[in-house]
Amino acid sequence: MARAELGRFLRDRREALRPHDVGLPAGPRRRTPGLRREEVAGLAAMSVEYYARLEQARGPQPSRRILDALGAALRLDPAERTHLFRLAGTAPAAPPGPSRRVRPYVAGLLHRVDAAAVVTSAAYDVIAWNPLAAALLTGLGDHPNLARRRFLGGPPASSGAEEFGHIAVARLRAAADRYPHDEPLARLLDELSVSEEFRHVWAQNPVRAPGHRSKIIEHPVLGSLHVHCDVLEVPGDDQQVVFLTADPGSASARALEKLA
């Protein structure tokens, strides 16, 4: 039964993908939807016969290495990857690190909203942003990690900074638990430990959930701007989309209109 469910899952996921989803040319007209078995086998570095046997529930118990290769070939998100391992009767290994790839539909959202918006990874790297966010949060290209900006950028200069410090530490602690072998995250935590404030908040082990909050942003040209921060989670990639807005008709809203 488990092998049959595993085979159906692999087949359904393969048929849901298109060549451009995995960086392959479309090629000649296809009689069946999705990728061919030989394309998935090639992406996963295994024989076509072996992959076909897995789909047909005739294959042996796949190893963790095989499952990892299939997860990458089929572009599985973390939840789908965990499901794949469970169907194979194998405990999933810890993910290698937080996803730093932004899905096209998330990137497209940034440019459809009338607000400053950024996408952050589980390590608080800003991995995508729209032009208004770049104008509001100056220096994103040079300093794209919000935790570094918060703890290593000098004393907090605005209201809401202390609260964000606790939110950032709570998220980074959770990321460290989920991705214990991610070297970039380990280096980030080492850098942040230079900050006495970071060490103090880390020792408190704060518990914070993403949600609505307000803060003051000190803009180098427009001065103090009162903004609202609202978070949309992208759980499959362990990412967050943060929208920054101002009260309609307020001076801060007019300033954001100038930036836009």
C-alpha positions in Angstrom: 0.0 0.0 0.0 2.8 2.4 1.0 4.7 1.7 -2.2 1.6 2.3 -4.3 1.0 5.7 -2.6 4.6 6.6 -3.2 4.3 5.7 -6.9 1.2 7.8 -7.2 2.8 10.7 -5.5 5.8 10.6 -7.8 3.7 10.3 -10.9 1.3 13.1 -9.9 4.1 15.4 -9.1 6.0 14.6 -12.4 2.8 15.2 -14.4 2.2 18.5 -12.7 5.6 19.9 -13.8 6.4 21.4 -17.1 9.9 21.5 -18.8 10.4 25.2 -18.1 9.7 24.5 -14.3 13.0 22.6 -14.2 15.0 24.5 -16.7 14.5 22.1 -19.6 13.6 23.0 -23.2 10.0 22.3 -24.2 11.1 20.1 -27.2 8.7 18.4 -29.6 4.9 18.2 -28.9 4.1 15.9 -26.0 1.4 13.4 -25.9 1.2 13.2 -22.1 1.2 16.0 -19.5 4.2 17.0 -17.5 7.7 15.7 -17.6 8.8 12.4 -19.1 10.1 9.7 -16.8 13.5 9.9 -18.5 13.7 13.6 -17.7 13.0 13.1 -14.0 15.5 10.2 -13.9 18.1 12.4 -15.6 17.5 15.3 -13.1 17.8 12.8 -10.2 20.9 11.1 -11.6 19.4 7.6 -11.6 18.4 5.1 -14.3 15.1 5.4 -16.1 14.4 1.8 -15.3 14.9 2.4 -11.5 12.7 5.5 -11.5 9.9 3.7 -13.5 9.9 0.8 -11.0 9.4 3.3 -8.2 6.4 4.9 -10.0 5.0 1.4 -10.6 5.4 0.4 -7.0 7.9 -2.4 -8.0 11.1 -0.8 -6.8 13.1 -1.5 -3.6 13.0 0.8 -0.6 14.6 4.0 -1.8 17.5 5.3 0.3 17.6 8.7 1.8 20.0 9.8 -0.9 17.6 8.7 -3.6 14.7 10.5 -1.9 16.8 13.7 -1.6 17.6 13.5 -5.3 13.9 12.9 -6.2 12.9 15.9 -4.0 15.3 18.2 -5.8 14.4 16.8 -9.3 10.6 17.2 -8.7 11.1 20.7 -7.1 9.3 19.6 -3.9 8.8 22.2 -1.2 9.6 21.3 2.4 6.1 20.0 3.2 6.1 17.9 0.0 9.6 16.6 0.7 8.5 15.5 4.2 5.5 13.8 2.7 7.8 11.9 0.2 10.0 10.6 3.0 7.0 9.5 5.1 5.5 7.6 2.1 8.9 5.8 1.7 8.9 4.9 5.4 12.0 7.0 6.1 12.5 9.8 8.6 13.3 13.0 6.7 16.8 14.4 7.3 17.0 18.0 8.4 16.8 20.4 5.4 20.2 21.6 4.4 19.3 25.3 4.9 16.6 27.9 4.5 15.3 28.4 1.0 16.7 31.5 -0.6 14.8 31.1 -3.9 11.7 33.2 -4.4 8.9 31.5 -6.3 7.7 33.4 -9.4 4.2 34.0 -8.0 5.6 35.5 -4.8 8.0 37.8 -6.8 5.0 38.8 -9.0 3.0 39.8 -5.9 5.6 42.3 -4.9 5.0 44.3 -8.1 1.2 44.1 -8.0 0.7 45.6 -4.5 0.5 49.3 -3.8 2.9 49.1 -0.9 6.5 48.6 0.0 7.1 44.9 0.2 10.1 42.6 0.8 10.5 38.8 1.0 12.7 37.5 3.8 14.2 34.0 4.3 14.2 32.2 7.6 17.6 33.8 8.3 16.1 37.3 7.7 18.0 37.7 4.4 15.9 40.1 2.2 15.8 38.0 -1.0 13.4 40.1 -3.0 11.9 43.5 -2.8 10.0 46.0 -5.0 11.2 49.5 -5.9 9.2 51.3 -3.2 10.8 49.1 -0.5 14.2 49.9 -2.0 13.5 53.6 -1.7 12.1 53.2 1.8 14.7 50.8 3.3 17.8 52.4 1.9 20.9 50.3 1.3 19.1 47.0 0.8 21.5 46.0 -1.9 24.5 46.5 0.4 22.9 45.3 3.6 20.2 42.8 2.7 19.9 41.1 6.1 17.4 42.7 8.5 18.9 41.1 11.6 22.3 42.5 10.8 20.8 45.9 10.1 18.9 45.7 13.4 21.7 44.5 15.8 24.9 45.6 14.0 23.7 48.9 12.5 24.2 51.0 15.6 21.8 51.9 18.5 18.1 51.5 17.7 16.9 54.9 16.4 13.2 54.4 16.2 10.1 53.1 18.0 9.4 49.4 17.4 13.1 48.5 17.1 13.2 46.7 20.5 10.1 44.7 19.6 11.5 43.7 16.3 14.7 42.6 18.0 12.8 40.1 20.0 10.8 39.0 16.9 14.1 38.6 14.9 15.8 36.5 17.7 12.7 34.2 18.0 12.7 33.6 14.3 16.5 33.0 14.1 16.4 30.6 17.1 13.7 28.6 15.2 15.8 28.7 12.1 18.8 27.4 13.9 16.8 24.5 15.2 15.4 23.6 11.8 18.7 24.1 9.8 21.5 23.0 12.2 24.0 22.4 9.3 23.5 25.6 7.4 26.8 27.4 7.3 25.6 30.9 6.2 23.1 30.9 9.1 25.8 29.8 11.5 28.1 32.6 10.3 25.3 35.1 10.7 24.7 34.0 14.3 28.4 34.3 15.0 28.4 37.9 13.6 25.4 38.9 15.6 26.8 37.5 18.8 29.2 40.5 18.8 26.2 42.6 19.8 25.6 42.6 23.6 21.9 43.3 23.0 21.6 40.3 20.7 23.3 38.0 23.3 20.9 39.4 26.0 17.8 38.8 23.9 19.0 35.4 22.7 19.4 34.3 26.3 15.8 35.3 27.1 14.6 32.8 24.4 11.7 35.1 23.4 8.6 33.6 21.8 7.1 35.8 19.1 4.7 35.2 16.3 4.6 37.2 13.0 1.7 39.6 12.8 0.7 43.3 12.6 3.0 45.9 14.3 3.8 49.6 13.8 7.2 51.3 13.8 8.9 54.5 13.0 11.4 54.4 10.1 14.0 57.2 10.0 14.4 58.0 6.3 17.6 60.0 5.4 15.6 62.4 3.2 12.0 62.3 4.4 12.6 62.0 8.1 10.5 60.0 10.5 7.8 57.8 8.8 5.2 56.0 10.8 4.5 52.7 9.0 2.6 49.5 9.6 4.2 46.1 9.0 2.0 43.1 8.1 3.4 39.7 7.4 2.2 37.1 4.9 3.9 33.7 5.6 5.0 31.4 2.7 5.2 28.2 4.8 6.3 25.9 2.1 9.5 27.9 1.7 9.8 29.1 5.3 9.7 32.7 4.0 7.8 35.8 4.9 6.4 38.6 2.7 6.4 41.9 4.7 4.2 44.8 3.6 4.9 48.3 4.8 2.1 50.8 4.6 1.0 54.1 6.2 -2.4 55.4 7.4 -4.3 56.9 4.4 -4.1 60.6 4.3 -1.3 60.8 6.8 2.0 62.7 6.4 3.7 59.3 6.2 1.4 58.2 3.4 2.1 61.3 1.4 5.8 60.7 1.9 5.5 57.1 0.6 3.6 58.5 -2.4 6.6 60.8 -3.1 8.9 57.8 -2.9 6.7 55.8 -5.2 
